[in-house]
Amino acid sequence: MFVGEDYLIHREIVGLSESRRTESYWVRTRIFDAAGEELKAQMLLNHATLKESYAGYADAAASV
């Protein structure tokens, strides 16, 4: 990755998970050159919410 270079970024959710205490999803990010032809970098990132730390979680989950 270089400052001043253009890149094309693709993101996709590749996994969902839930337990009694957490709710998680995994996002794969792939970065290509500006033409979208050459893969330059990729990462897999987990996002998690600790249900007990989110005030109003039960109400929000019930409304979905």
All heavy atoms as TSV, in Angstrom:
chain	resi	resn	atom	element	x	y	z
A	1	MET	N	N	0.838	-1.145	0.000
A	1	MET	CA	C	0.000	0.000	0.000
A	1	MET	C	C	0.901	1.231	0.000
A	1	MET	O	O	1.814	1.332	0.806
A	1	MET	CB	C	-0.900	0.006	1.225
A	1	MET	CG	C	-1.689	-1.286	1.474
A	1	MET	SD	S	-2.665	-1.951	0.134
A	1	MET	CE	C	-3.736	-0.625	-0.269
A	2	PHE	N	N	0.614	2.170	-0.914
A	2	PHE	CA	C	1.420	3.375	-1.053
A	2	PHE	C	C	0.524	4.605	-1.068
A	2	PHE	O	O	-0.562	4.590	-1.666
A	2	PHE	CB	C	2.247	3.322	-2.337
A	2	PHE	CG	C	3.259	2.211	-2.339
A	2	PHE	CD1	C	3.017	1.031	-3.020
A	2	PHE	CD2	C	4.453	2.354	-1.647
A	2	PHE	CE1	C	3.944	0.003	-3.019
A	2	PHE	CE2	C	5.385	1.324	-1.639
A	2	PHE	CZ	C	5.133	0.153	-2.329
A	3	VAL	N	N	0.969	5.646	-0.402
A	3	VAL	CA	C	0.256	6.919	-0.401
A	3	VAL	C	C	0.185	7.442	-1.833
A	3	VAL	O	O	1.164	7.370	-2.582
A	3	VAL	CB	C	0.977	7.942	0.504
A	3	VAL	CG1	C	0.343	9.314	0.406
A	3	VAL	CG2	C	0.992	7.448	1.941
A	4	GLY	N	N	-0.969	7.946	-2.223
A	4	GLY	CA	C	-1.143	8.518	-3.545
A	4	GLY	C	C	-1.536	7.520	-4.623
A	4	GLY	O	O	-1.857	7.910	-5.732
A	5	GLU	N	N	-1.517	6.229	-4.308
A	5	GLU	CA	C	-1.927	5.199	-5.263
A	5	GLU	C	C	-3.431	4.977	-5.153
A	5	GLU	O	O	-4.010	5.091	-4.077
A	5	GLU	CB	C	-1.207	3.880	-4.979
A	5	GLU	CG	C	0.276	3.899	-5.240
A	5	GLU	CD	C	0.604	3.895	-6.715
A	5	GLU	OE1	O	-0.110	3.238	-7.499
A	5	GLU	OE2	O	1.595	4.556	-7.078
A	6	ASP	N	N	-4.065	4.625	-6.260
A	6	ASP	CA	C	-5.483	4.271	-6.257
A	6	ASP	C	C	-5.624	2.759	-6.129
A	6	ASP	O	O	-4.840	2.003	-6.711
A	6	ASP	CB	C	-6.160	4.735	-7.552
A	6	ASP	CG	C	-6.259	6.241	-7.640
A	6	ASP	OD1	O	-6.386	6.891	-6.583
A	6	ASP	OD2	O	-6.223	6.770	-8.767
A	7	TYR	N	N	-6.624	2.351	-5.367
A	7	TYR	CA	C	-6.895	0.934	-5.155
A	7	TYR	C	C	-8.393	0.680	-5.261
A	7	TYR	O	O	-9.203	1.577	-5.066
A	7	TYR	CB	C	-6.405	0.481	-3.769
A	7	TYR	CG	C	-4.911	0.609	-3.602
A	7	TYR	CD1	C	-4.365	1.722	-2.971
A	7	TYR	CD2	C	-4.058	-0.371	-4.076
A	7	TYR	CE1	C	-2.993	1.851	-2.819
A	7	TYR	CE2	C	-2.685	-0.249	-3.931
A	7	TYR	CZ	C	-2.163	0.867	-3.293
A	7	TYR	OH	O	-0.807	0.988	-3.158
A	8	LEU	N	N	-8.740	-0.551	-5.539
A	8	LEU	CA	C	-10.127	-0.995	-5.577
A	8	LEU	C	C	-10.319	-1.940	-4.390
A	8	LEU	O	O	-9.544	-2.878	-4.209
A	8	LEU	CB	C	-10.408	-1.717	-6.893
A	8	LEU	CG	C	-11.816	-2.200	-7.135
A	8	LEU	CD1	C	-12.776	-1.015	-7.171
A	8	LEU	CD2	C	-11.891	-2.960	-8.446
A	9	ILE	N	N	-11.328	-1.674	-3.561
A	9	ILE	CA	C	-11.558	-2.462	-2.350
A	9	ILE	C	C	-12.865	-3.236	-2.474
A	9	ILE	O	O	-13.895	-2.672	-2.825
A	9	ILE	CB	C	-11.609	-1.545	-1.114
A	9	ILE	CG1	C	-10.272	-0.835	-0.935
A	9	ILE	CG2	C	-11.957	-2.349	0.133
A	9	ILE	CD1	C	-10.266	0.173	0.191
A	10	HIS	N	N	-12.788	-4.533	-2.179
A	10	HIS	CA	C	-13.972	-5.406	-2.136
A	10	HIS	C	C	-14.124	-5.906	-0.710
A	10	HIS	O	O	-13.172	-6.422	-0.136
A	10	HIS	CB	C	-13.793	-6.628	-3.053
A	10	HIS	CG	C	-13.803	-6.315	-4.497
A	10	HIS	ND1	N	-14.957	-6.219	-5.221
A	10	HIS	CD2	C	-12.793	-6.087	-5.359
A	10	HIS	CE1	C	-14.653	-5.934	-6.473
A	10	HIS	NE2	N	-13.346	-5.843	-6.575
A	11	ARG	N	N	-15.329	-5.771	-0.147
A	11	ARG	CA	C	-15.611	-6.289	1.189
A	11	ARG	C	C	-16.806	-7.225	1.108
A	11	ARG	O	O	-17.755	-6.960	0.376
A	11	ARG	CB	C	-15.942	-5.151	2.156
A	11	ARG	CG	C	-14.749	-4.355	2.546
A	11	ARG	CD	C	-15.061	-3.462	3.735
A	11	ARG	NE	N	-13.879	-2.719	4.082
A	11	ARG	CZ	C	-13.732	-1.415	3.887
A	11	ARG	NH1	N	-14.709	-0.713	3.374
A	11	ARG	NH2	N	-12.614	-0.821	4.226
A	12	GLU	N	N	-16.730	-8.297	1.896
A	12	GLU	CA	C	-17.864	-9.209	1.964
A	12	GLU	C	C	-17.953	-9.813	3.356
A	12	GLU	O	O	-16.937	-10.064	3.999
A	12	GLU	CB	C	-17.754	-10.308	0.915
A	12	GLU	CG	C	-16.562	-11.218	1.091
A	12	GLU	CD	C	-16.487	-12.318	0.048
A	12	GLU	OE1	O	-17.534	-12.894	-0.287
A	12	GLU	OE2	O	-15.373	-12.594	-0.405
A	13	ILE	N	N	-19.160	-10.010	3.827
A	13	ILE	CA	C	-19.379	-10.710	5.090
A	13	ILE	C	C	-19.298	-12.195	4.785
A	13	ILE	O	O	-20.009	-12.702	3.924
A	13	ILE	CB	C	-20.746	-10.347	5.702
A	13	ILE	CG1	C	-20.752	-8.866	6.078
A	13	ILE	CG2	C	-21.037	-11.227	6.912
A	13	ILE	CD1	C	-22.072	-8.355	6.575
A	14	VAL	N	N	-18.386	-12.882	5.480
A	14	VAL	CA	C	-18.160	-14.291	5.181
A	14	VAL	C	C	-18.592	-15.224	6.302
A	14	VAL	O	O	-18.548	-16.444	6.138
A	14	VAL	CB	C	-16.678	-14.559	4.817
A	14	VAL	CG1	C	-16.319	-13.853	3.533
A	14	VAL	CG2	C	-15.747	-14.143	5.938
A	15	GLY	N	N	-19.019	-14.661	7.433
A	15	GLY	CA	C	-19.472	-15.525	8.514
A	15	GLY	C	C	-20.283	-14.773	9.547
A	15	GLY	O	O	-20.032	-13.597	9.800
A	16	LEU	N	N	-21.264	-15.454	10.103
A	16	LEU	CA	C	-22.093	-14.922	11.182
A	16	LEU	C	C	-22.094	-15.943	12.308
A	16	LEU	O	O	-22.116	-17.151	12.058
A	16	LEU	CB	C	-23.534	-14.702	10.709
A	16	LEU	CG	C	-23.751	-13.727	9.572
A	16	LEU	CD1	C	-25.197	-13.800	9.095
A	16	LEU	CD2	C	-23.404	-12.322	10.009
A	17	SER	N	N	-22.092	-15.437	13.544
A	17	SER	CA	C	-22.077	-16.344	14.681
A	17	SER	C	C	-22.750	-15.674	15.864
A	17	SER	O	O	-22.731	-14.456	16.003
A	17	SER	CB	C	-20.623	-16.683	15.044
A	17	SER	OG	O	-20.560	-17.456	16.213
A	18	GLU	N	N	-23.329	-16.488	16.714
A	18	GLU	CA	C	-23.951	-15.961	17.918
A	18	GLU	C	C	-23.838	-16.993	19.025
A	18	GLU	O	O	-23.993	-18.192	18.805
A	18	GLU	CB	C	-25.426	-15.638	17.666
A	18	GLU	CG	C	-26.110	-15.026	18.848
A	18	GLU	CD	C	-27.532	-14.602	18.542
A	18	GLU	OE1	O	-28.052	-14.919	17.466
A	18	GLU	OE2	O	-28.136	-13.971	19.423
A	19	SER	N	N	-23.525	-16.510	20.211
A	19	SER	CA	C	-23.549	-17.351	21.404
A	19	SER	C	C	-24.418	-16.644	22.442
A	19	SER	O	O	-24.978	-15.585	22.175
A	19	SER	CB	C	-22.131	-17.564	21.947
A	19	SER	OG	O	-21.647	-16.367	22.525
A	20	ARG	N	N	-24.476	-17.203	23.612
A	20	ARG	CA	C	-25.280	-16.588	24.662
A	20	ARG	C	C	-24.771	-15.194	25.014
A	20	ARG	O	O	-25.533	-14.304	25.339
A	20	ARG	CB	C	-25.260	-17.493	25.891
A	20	ARG	CG	C	-26.393	-17.223	26.849
A	20	ARG	CD	C	-26.350	-18.190	28.007
A	20	ARG	NE	N	-25.689	-17.464	28.991
A	20	ARG	CZ	C	-24.654	-17.707	29.817
A	20	ARG	NH1	N	-24.181	-18.632	29.883
A	20	ARG	NH2	N	-24.082	-17.012	30.643
A	21	ARG	N	N	-23.462	-14.982	24.915
A	21	ARG	CA	C	-22.868	-13.718	25.340
A	21	ARG	C	C	-22.415	-12.803	24.209
A	21	ARG	O	O	-22.194	-11.618	24.435
A	21	ARG	CB	C	-21.670	-13.996	26.242
A	21	ARG	CG	C	-22.055	-14.652	27.521
A	21	ARG	CD	C	-20.859	-14.839	28.394
A	21	ARG	NE	N	-21.265	-15.432	29.660
A	21	ARG	CZ	C	-20.434	-15.779	30.594
A	21	ARG	NH1	N	-19.158	-15.599	30.435
A	21	ARG	NH2	N	-20.889	-16.311	31.713
A	22	THR	N	N	-22.204	-13.326	23.028
A	22	THR	CA	C	-21.672	-12.500	21.936
A	22	THR	C	C	-22.447	-12.679	20.645
A	22	THR	O	O	-23.125	-13.680	20.439
A	22	THR	CB	C	-20.194	-12.819	21.638
A	22	THR	OG1	O	-20.106	-14.163	21.175
A	22	THR	CG2	C	-19.312	-12.618	22.843
A	23	GLU	N	N	-22.296	-11.701	19.780
A	23	GLU	CA	C	-22.810	-11.741	18.413
A	23	GLU	C	C	-21.641	-11.311	17.539
A	23	GLU	O	O	-21.015	-10.292	17.807
A	23	GLU	CB	C	-23.963	-10.747	18.305
A	23	GLU	CG	C	-24.849	-10.954	17.120
A	23	GLU	CD	C	-26.069	-10.052	17.215
A	23	GLU	OE1	O	-25.950	-8.895	16.782
A	23	GLU	OE2	O	-27.109	-10.509	17.719
A	24	SER	N	N	-21.288	-12.090	16.522
A	24	SER	CA	C	-20.094	-11.814	15.727
A	24	SER	C	C	-20.373	-11.926	14.233
A	24	SER	O	O	-21.268	-12.655	13.809
A	24	SER	CB	C	-18.984	-12.823	16.040
A	24	SER	OG	O	-18.589	-12.757	17.382
A	25	TYR	N	N	-19.556	-11.206	13.465
A	25	TYR	CA	C	-19.521	-11.405	12.020
A	25	TYR	C	C	-18.101	-11.181	11.537
A	25	TYR	O	O	-17.322	-10.463	12.144
A	25	TYR	CB	C	-20.531	-10.527	11.275
A	25	TYR	CG	C	-20.313	-9.036	11.369
A	25	TYR	CD1	C	-19.657	-8.348	10.346
A	25	TYR	CD2	C	-20.790	-8.303	12.439
A	25	TYR	CE1	C	-19.472	-6.979	10.413
A	25	TYR	CE2	C	-20.609	-6.940	12.518
A	25	TYR	CZ	C	-19.951	-6.281	11.493
A	25	TYR	OH	O	-19.770	-4.922	11.569
A	26	TRP	N	N	-17.746	-11.868	10.461
A	26	TRP	CA	C	-16.420	-11.786	9.884
A	26	TRP	C	C	-16.515	-11.116	8.524
A	26	TRP	O	O	-17.380	-11.456	7.717
A	26	TRP	CB	C	-15.812	-13.175	9.717
A	26	TRP	CG	C	-15.373	-13.780	11.007
A	26	TRP	CD1	C	-14.107	-13.791	11.508
A	26	TRP	CD2	C	-16.176	-14.458	11.970
A	26	TRP	NE1	N	-14.090	-14.430	12.725
A	26	TRP	CE2	C	-15.346	-14.842	13.035
A	26	TRP	CE3	C	-17.541	-14.751	12.057
A	26	TRP	CZ2	C	-15.813	-15.524	14.143
A	26	TRP	CZ3	C	-18.015	-15.422	13.162
A	26	TRP	CH2	C	-17.162	-15.811	14.187
A	27	VAL	N	N	-15.593	-10.184	8.280
A	27	VAL	CA	C	-15.563	-9.438	7.025
A	27	VAL	C	C	-14.222	-9.691	6.345
A	27	VAL	O	O	-13.159	-9.492	6.950
A	27	VAL	CB	C	-15.737	-7.921	7.264
A	27	VAL	CG1	C	-15.639	-7.156	5.954
A	27	VAL	CG2	C	-17.058	-7.639	7.952
A	28	ARG	N	N	-14.278	-10.150	5.098
A	28	ARG	CA	C	-13.063	-10.305	4.293
A	28	ARG	C	C	-12.931	-9.064	3.420
A	28	ARG	O	O	-13.862	-8.698	2.696
A	28	ARG	CB	C	-13.109	-11.537	3.406
A	28	ARG	CG	C	-11.851	-11.652	2.525
A	28	ARG	CD	C	-11.864	-12.856	1.601
A	28	ARG	NE	N	-11.824	-14.068	2.392
A	28	ARG	CZ	C	-12.722	-15.044	2.311
A	28	ARG	NH1	N	-13.730	-14.955	1.471
A	28	ARG	NH2	N	-12.624	-16.117	3.062
A	29	THR	N	N	-11.785	-8.416	3.499
A	29	THR	CA	C	-11.494	-7.250	2.679
A	29	THR	C	C	-10.343	-7.614	1.746
A	29	THR	O	O	-9.312	-8.126	2.189
A	29	THR	CB	C	-11.092	-6.038	3.555
A	29	THR	OG1	O	-12.160	-5.754	4.452
A	29	THR	CG2	C	-10.798	-4.820	2.702
A	30	ARG	N	N	-10.547	-7.367	0.476
A	30	ARG	CA	C	-9.492	-7.602	-0.517
A	30	ARG	C	C	-9.211	-6.285	-1.235
A	30	ARG	O	O	-10.134	-5.592	-1.644
A	30	ARG	CB	C	-9.914	-8.685	-1.502
A	30	ARG	CG	C	-10.069	-10.028	-0.807
A	30	ARG	CD	C	-10.447	-11.142	-1.739
A	30	ARG	NE	N	-11.760	-10.858	-2.322
A	30	ARG	CZ	C	-12.191	-11.373	-3.467
A	30	ARG	NH1	N	-11.434	-12.193	-4.149
A	30	ARG	NH2	N	-13.383	-11.068	-3.910
A	31	ILE	N	N	-7.941	-5.961	-1.356
A	31	ILE	CA	C	-7.524	-4.715	-1.991
A	31	ILE	C	C	-6.776	-5.056	-3.277
A	31	ILE	O	O	-5.810	-5.818	-3.268
A	31	ILE	CB	C	-6.631	-3.889	-1.043
A	31	ILE	CG1	C	-7.400	-3.620	0.250
A	31	ILE	CG2	C	-6.182	-2.600	-1.717
A	31	ILE	CD1	C	-6.577	-3.007	1.343
A	32	PHE	N	N	-7.269	-4.463	-4.376
A	32	PHE	CA	C	-6.698	-4.693	-5.699
A	32	PHE	C	C	-6.084	-3.410	-6.240
A	32	PHE	O	O	-6.377	-2.320	-5.751
A	32	PHE	CB	C	-7.799	-5.147	-6.672
A	32	PHE	CG	C	-8.378	-6.488	-6.353
A	32	PHE	CD1	C	-9.436	-6.608	-5.457
A	32	PHE	CD2	C	-7.877	-7.628	-6.948
A	32	PHE	CE1	C	-9.991	-7.838	-5.157
A	32	PHE	CE2	C	-8.429	-8.873	-6.659
A	32	PHE	CZ	C	-9.484	-8.978	-5.761
A	33	ASP	N	N	-5.277	-3.550	-7.276
A	33	ASP	CA	C	-4.796	-2.358	-7.970
A	33	ASP	C	C	-5.985	-1.614	-8.566
A	33	ASP	O	O	-7.109	-2.108	-8.541
A	33	ASP	CB	C	-3.759	-2.728	-9.037
A	33	ASP	CG	C	-4.325	-3.586	-10.170
A	33	ASP	OD1	O	-5.491	-4.019	-10.096
A	33	ASP	OD2	O	-3.597	-3.822	-11.141
A	34	ALA	N	N	-5.744	-0.417	-9.069
A	34	ALA	CA	C	-6.833	0.433	-9.561
A	34	ALA	C	C	-7.633	-0.227	-10.678
A	34	ALA	O	O	-8.826	0.034	-10.827
A	34	ALA	CB	C	-6.281	1.773	-10.018
A	35	ALA	N	N	-7.008	-1.100	-11.454
A	35	ALA	CA	C	-7.701	-1.786	-12.544
A	35	ALA	C	C	-8.516	-2.975	-12.036
A	35	ALA	O	O	-9.317	-3.549	-12.774
A	35	ALA	CB	C	-6.690	-2.259	-13.593
A	36	GLY	N	N	-8.310	-3.358	-10.787
A	36	GLY	CA	C	-9.041	-4.490	-10.224
A	36	GLY	C	C	-8.515	-5.830	-10.660
A	36	GLY	O	O	-9.195	-6.843	-10.537
A	37	GLU	N	N	-7.292	-5.873	-11.133
A	37	GLU	CA	C	-6.732	-7.115	-11.683
A	37	GLU	C	C	-5.750	-7.821	-10.753
A	37	GLU	O	O	-5.691	-9.041	-10.737
A	37	GLU	CB	C	-6.052	-6.822	-13.017
A	37	GLU	CG	C	-7.026	-6.324	-14.067
A	37	GLU	CD	C	-6.354	-5.885	-15.350
A	37	GLU	OE1	O	-5.114	-5.914	-15.422
A	37	GLU	OE2	O	-7.081	-5.504	-16.283
A	38	GLU	N	N	-4.955	-7.071	-10.000
A	38	GLU	CA	C	-3.917	-7.677	-9.173
A	38	GLU	C	C	-4.243	-7.491	-7.689
A	38	GLU	O	O	-4.392	-6.367	-7.214
A	38	GLU	CB	C	-2.561	-7.044	-9.475
A	38	GLU	CG	C	-1.421	-7.683	-8.723
A	38	GLU	CD	C	-0.078	-7.039	-9.025
A	38	GLU	OE1	O	0.032	-6.245	-9.968
A	38	GLU	OE2	O	0.868	-7.347	-8.277
A	39	LEU	N	N	-4.343	-8.612	-6.979
A	39	LEU	CA	C	-4.601	-8.576	-5.546
A	39	LEU	C	C	-3.352	-8.061	-4.841
A	39	LEU	O	O	-2.266	-8.602	-5.004
A	39	LEU	CB	C	-4.957	-9.976	-5.032
A	39	LEU	CG	C	-5.261	-10.104	-3.548
A	39	LEU	CD1	C	-6.509	-9.304	-3.174
A	39	LEU	CD2	C	-5.431	-11.562	-3.175
A	40	LYS	N	N	-3.513	-7.001	-4.058
A	40	LYS	CA	C	-2.384	-6.393	-3.345
A	40	LYS	C	C	-2.349	-6.796	-1.879
A	40	LYS	O	O	-1.284	-6.921	-1.295
A	40	LYS	CB	C	-2.451	-4.865	-3.441
A	40	LYS	CG	C	-2.341	-4.325	-4.834
A	40	LYS	CD	C	-0.940	-4.520	-5.358
A	40	LYS	CE	C	-0.737	-3.845	-6.694
A	40	LYS	NZ	N	0.636	-3.925	-7.160
A	41	ALA	N	N	-3.519	-6.956	-1.256
A	41	ALA	CA	C	-3.587	-7.307	0.166
A	41	ALA	C	C	-4.975	-7.848	0.476
A	41	ALA	O	O	-5.926	-7.583	-0.255
A	41	ALA	CB	C	-3.306	-6.083	1.027
A	42	GLN	N	N	-5.054	-8.605	1.558
A	42	GLN	CA	C	-6.360	-9.050	2.035
A	42	GLN	C	C	-6.301	-9.275	3.534
A	42	GLN	O	O	-5.222	-9.495	4.096
A	42	GLN	CB	C	-6.841	-10.294	1.313
A	42	GLN	CG	C	-6.057	-11.543	1.555
A	42	GLN	CD	C	-6.668	-12.720	0.817
A	42	GLN	OE1	O	-7.883	-12.815	0.631
A	42	GLN	NE2	N	-5.826	-13.638	0.386
A	43	MET	N	N	-7.461	-9.177	4.184
A	43	MET	CA	C	-7.526	-9.447	5.615
A	43	MET	C	C	-8.905	-9.987	5.960
A	43	MET	O	O	-9.874	-9.785	5.232
A	43	MET	CB	C	-7.213	-8.208	6.435
A	43	MET	CG	C	-8.292	-7.175	6.469
A	43	MET	SD	S	-7.829	-5.892	7.646
A	43	MET	CE	C	-9.324	-4.948	7.641
A	44	LEU	N	N	-8.962	-10.685	7.076
A	44	LEU	CA	C	-10.206	-11.201	7.624
A	44	LEU	C	C	-10.335	-10.615	9.024
A	44	LEU	O	O	-9.453	-10.800	9.866
A	44	LEU	CB	C	-10.175	-12.725	7.683
A	44	LEU	CG	C	-11.434	-13.425	8.146
A	44	LEU	CD1	C	-12.605	-13.122	7.215
A	44	LEU	CD2	C	-11.201	-14.915	8.235
A	45	LEU	N	N	-11.407	-9.877	9.271
A	45	LEU	CA	C	-11.582	-9.164	10.530
A	45	LEU	C	C	-12.866	-9.606	11.213
A	45	LEU	O	O	-13.917	-9.683	10.569
A	45	LEU	CB	C	-11.625	-7.656	10.269
A	45	LEU	CG	C	-11.780	-6.738	11.473
A	45	LEU	CD1	C	-10.589	-6.871	12.416
A	45	LEU	CD2	C	-11.924	-5.295	11.007
A	46	ASN	N	N	-12.760	-9.895	12.501
A	46	ASN	CA	C	-13.925	-10.284	13.297
A	46	ASN	C	C	-14.459	-9.063	14.028
A	46	ASN	O	O	-13.713	-8.332	14.668
A	46	ASN	CB	C	-13.535	-11.363	14.307
A	46	ASN	CG	C	-14.668	-11.661	15.259
A	46	ASN	OD1	O	-14.690	-11.180	16.379
A	46	ASN	ND2	N	-15.621	-12.449	14.809
A	47	HIS	N	N	-15.753	-8.833	13.916
A	47	HIS	CA	C	-16.454	-7.791	14.656
A	47	HIS	C	C	-17.358	-8.506	15.651
A	47	HIS	O	O	-18.143	-9.368	15.254
A	47	HIS	CB	C	-17.333	-6.950	13.719
A	47	HIS	CG	C	-16.577	-6.207	12.686
A	47	HIS	ND1	N	-16.271	-4.876	12.812
A	47	HIS	CD2	C	-16.063	-6.599	11.500
A	47	HIS	CE1	C	-15.609	-4.483	11.746
A	47	HIS	NE2	N	-15.473	-5.510	10.941
A	48	ALA	N	N	-17.246	-8.145	16.922
A	48	ALA	CA	C	-18.063	-8.818	17.934
A	48	ALA	C	C	-18.717	-7.802	18.860
A	48	ALA	O	O	-18.142	-6.769	19.161
A	48	ALA	CB	C	-17.209	-9.782	18.747
A	49	THR	N	N	-19.929	-8.120	19.267
A	49	THR	CA	C	-20.645	-7.326	20.253
A	49	THR	C	C	-20.855	-8.190	21.487
A	49	THR	O	O	-21.365	-9.307	21.388
A	49	THR	CB	C	-22.020	-6.891	19.711
A	49	THR	OG1	O	-21.831	-6.105	18.544
A	49	THR	CG2	C	-22.786	-6.095	20.742
A	50	LEU	N	N	-20.428	-7.675	22.628
A	50	LEU	CA	C	-20.694	-8.350	23.889
A	50	LEU	C	C	-22.078	-7.898	24.341
A	50	LEU	O	O	-22.285	-6.741	24.670
A	50	LEU	CB	C	-19.632	-7.993	24.926
A	50	LEU	CG	C	-18.215	-8.398	24.539
A	50	LEU	CD1	C	-17.225	-7.844	25.547
A	50	LEU	CD2	C	-18.093	-9.903	24.431
A	51	LYS	N	N	-23.012	-8.797	24.315
A	51	LYS	CA	C	-24.417	-8.462	24.544
A	51	LYS	C	C	-24.642	-7.748	25.883
A	51	LYS	O	O	-25.416	-6.806	25.956
A	51	LYS	CB	C	-25.275	-9.712	24.458
A	51	LYS	CG	C	-25.294	-10.328	23.077
A	51	LYS	CD	C	-26.091	-11.611	23.095
A	51	LYS	CE	C	-26.078	-12.293	21.748
A	51	LYS	NZ	N	-26.845	-13.532	21.762
A	52	GLU	N	N	-23.971	-8.172	26.925
A	52	GLU	CA	C	-24.171	-7.576	28.245
A	52	GLU	C	C	-23.661	-6.133	28.311
A	52	GLU	O	O	-24.079	-5.369	29.168
A	52	GLU	CB	C	-23.482	-8.409	29.324
A	52	GLU	CG	C	-24.085	-9.781	29.512
A	52	GLU	CD	C	-25.519	-9.729	30.034
A	52	GLU	OE1	O	-25.802	-8.897	30.909
A	52	GLU	OE2	O	-26.339	-10.528	29.560
A	53	SER	N	N	-22.764	-5.748	27.412
A	53	SER	CA	C	-22.216	-4.389	27.458
A	53	SER	C	C	-23.029	-3.410	26.609
A	53	SER	O	O	-22.737	-2.226	26.588
A	53	SER	CB	C	-20.762	-4.390	26.977
A	53	SER	OG	O	-20.691	-4.690	25.594
A	54	TYR	N	N	-24.038	-3.886	25.911
A	54	TYR	CA	C	-24.853	-3.068	25.028
A	54	TYR	C	C	-26.202	-2.827	25.698
A	54	TYR	O	O	-27.060	-3.705	25.717
A	54	TYR	CB	C	-24.993	-3.780	23.690
A	54	TYR	CG	C	-25.896	-3.146	22.660
A	54	TYR	CD1	C	-26.221	-1.800	22.686
A	54	TYR	CD2	C	-26.424	-3.917	21.636
A	54	TYR	CE1	C	-27.044	-1.236	21.730
A	54	TYR	CE2	C	-27.250	-3.365	20.679
A	54	TYR	CZ	C	-27.552	-2.024	20.730
A	54	TYR	OH	O	-28.369	-1.462	19.776
A	55	ALA	N	N	-26.374	-1.649	26.267
A	55	ALA	CA	C	-27.646	-1.319	26.935
A	55	ALA	C	C	-28.787	-1.400	25.926
A	55	ALA	O	O	-28.696	-0.855	24.826
A	55	ALA	CB	C	-27.562	0.071	27.532
A	56	GLY	N	N	-29.826	-2.090	26.271
A	56	GLY	CA	C	-30.966	-2.203	25.383
A	56	GLY	C	C	-30.835	-3.273	24.316
A	56	GLY	O	O	-31.610	-3.309	23.366
A	57	TYR	N	N	-29.848	-4.168	24.439
A	57	TYR	CA	C	-29.644	-5.201	23.424
A	57	TYR	C	C	-30.895	-6.072	23.227
A	57	TYR	O	O	-31.306	-6.303	22.104
A	57	TYR	CB	C	-28.448	-6.105	23.778
A	57	TYR	CG	C	-28.290	-7.239	22.797
A	57	TYR	CD1	C	-27.613	-7.048	21.613
A	57	TYR	CD2	C	-28.885	-8.484	23.027
A	57	TYR	CE1	C	-27.500	-8.066	20.679
A	57	TYR	CE2	C	-28.780	-9.502	22.105
A	57	TYR	CZ	C	-28.089	-9.289	20.931
A	57	TYR	OH	O	-27.979	-10.292	20.003
A	58	ALA	N	N	-31.478	-6.514	24.307
A	58	ALA	CA	C	-32.634	-7.402	24.209
A	58	ALA	C	C	-33.782	-6.732	23.457
A	58	ALA	O	O	-34.422	-7.360	22.591
A	58	ALA	CB	C	-33.093	-7.847	25.598
A	59	ASP	N	N	-34.026	-5.466	23.734
A	59	ASP	CA	C	-35.097	-4.754	23.034
A	59	ASP	C	C	-34.778	-4.566	21.558
A	59	ASP	O	O	-35.640	-4.736	20.694
A	59	ASP	CB	C	-35.342	-3.377	23.682
A	59	ASP	CG	C	-35.911	-3.491	25.087
A	59	ASP	OD1	O	-36.553	-4.518	25.394
A	59	ASP	OD2	O	-35.678	-2.557	25.881
A	60	ALA	N	N	-33.532	-4.217	21.253
A	60	ALA	CA	C	-33.124	-4.031	19.860
A	60	ALA	C	C	-33.207	-5.335	19.083
A	60	ALA	O	O	-33.672	-5.365	17.946
A	60	ALA	CB	C	-31.710	-3.457	19.787
A	61	ALA	N	N	-32.759	-6.437	19.682
A	61	ALA	CA	C	-32.807	-7.741	19.012
A	61	ALA	C	C	-34.233	-8.202	18.794
A	61	ALA	O	O	-34.562	-8.809	17.764
A	61	ALA	CB	C	-32.037	-8.774	19.834
A	62	ALA	N	N	-35.118	-7.895	19.721
A	62	ALA	CA	C	-36.523	-8.307	19.605
A	62	ALA	C	C	-37.254	-7.535	18.518
A	62	ALA	O	O	-38.223	-8.039	17.932
A	62	ALA	CB	C	-37.237	-8.118	20.934
A	63	SER	N	N	-36.780	-6.339	18.202
A	63	SER	CA	C	-37.478	-5.519	17.198
A	63	SER	C	C	-37.068	-5.842	15.768
A	63	SER	O	O	-37.666	-5.335	14.838
A	63	SER	CB	C	-37.232	-4.035	17.476
A	63	SER	OG	O	-35.882	-3.705	17.229
A	64	VAL	N	N	-36.092	-6.691	15.583
A	64	VAL	CA	C	-35.626	-7.030	14.226
A	64	VAL	C	C	-36.447	-8.137	13.641
A	64	VAL	O	O	-36.895	-9.027	14.207
A	64	VAL	CB	C	-34.127	-7.418	14.233
A	64	VAL	CG1	C	-33.668	-7.866	12.857
A	64	VAL	CG2	C	-33.310	-6.256	14.715
